[in-house]
């Protein structure tokens, strides 16, 4: 995905988080998620890093891992289907 495409996907997710009132909150890396809300707050937190890394070729892997983590949380939380999460990755 191009940095522009990543930015457009992040914008869609951010708008949904804000609409749903989900705060940005980094999860404790030494514990499990205790709720769906905690998972979603962590996914919201990841968006800033995704945007930061998207434009840096040296951080392409980190960007992809954060985006993949965010998408996994959105799938598990039942916000999007797998198909909906995969569509932005496809070439137009």
C-alpha positions in Angstrom: 0.0 0.0 0.0 1.2 3.5 -0.8 1.5 6.1 2.0 -1.4 7.9 0.6 -3.6 4.7 0.6 -2.5 4.0 4.2 -3.5 7.6 5.2 -6.9 7.2 3.6 -7.5 3.9 5.5 -6.3 5.4 8.8 -8.7 8.3 8.2 -11.7 6.0 7.9 -10.8 4.1 11.0 -10.1 7.3 13.0 -13.5 8.7 12.0 -15.2 5.5 13.3 -13.2 5.5 16.6 -14.2 9.2 17.2 -17.8 8.6 16.2 -18.0 5.7 18.6 -16.2 7.7 21.4 -13.3 5.3 21.6 -10.3 6.9 23.3 -6.7 6.4 22.3 -4.9 4.3 24.9 -1.8 2.2 24.7 -2.3 -1.2 26.2 -0.1 -2.6 28.9 2.4 -4.8 26.9 2.6 -7.2 29.9 -1.0 -8.0 30.2 -3.9 -9.3 28.2 -6.8 -7.2 27.0 -9.5 -7.1 29.6 -12.3 -5.9 27.3 -13.4 -5.2 23.8 -13.2 -1.5 24.6 -9.6 -1.8 25.8 -8.7 -3.5 22.5 -10.3 -0.8 20.5 -8.6 1.9 22.5 -5.3 0.3 21.7 -6.2 0.1 18.0 -7.1 3.8 18.0 -3.7 4.5 19.7 -1.9 2.6 16.9 -3.2 4.9 14.2 -0.8 7.8 15.0 2.2 5.4 14.7 0.9 4.0 11.4 0.7 7.5 9.9 4.2 8.4 11.3 5.7 5.2 9.8 3.8 5.3 6.5 6.0 7.9 4.9 9.3 6.4 6.1 10.7 3.6 3.9 12.9 2.5 6.8 9.8 1.9 8.9 7.7 0.1 6.2 7.8 -3.2 8.2 6.8 -1.5 11.4 4.0 0.4 9.6 2.7 -2.9 8.2 2.8 -4.6 11.6 0.9 -1.8 13.3 -1.7 -1.7 10.5 -2.1 -5.5 10.7 -2.5 -5.3 14.4 -5.1 -2.6 14.1 -7.0 -4.5 11.4 -6.9 -7.7 13.5 -8.4 -5.9 16.5 -11.2 -4.4 14.2 -12.0 -7.9 12.9 -12.1 -9.5 16.3 -14.2 -6.7 17.7 -16.7 -7.3 14.9 -16.4 -3.8 13.4 -15.5 -5.0 9.9 -15.5 -8.2 8.0 -12.3 -9.7 6.7 -13.3 -8.7 3.2 -13.9 -5.1 4.2 -10.4 -5.0 5.8 -8.7 -6.6 2.8 -10.3 -4.4 0.1 -8.1 -1.3 0.7 -5.0 -3.5 0.1 -6.1 -4.4 -3.4 -4.8 -2.5 -6.4 -7.3 -0.3 -8.1 
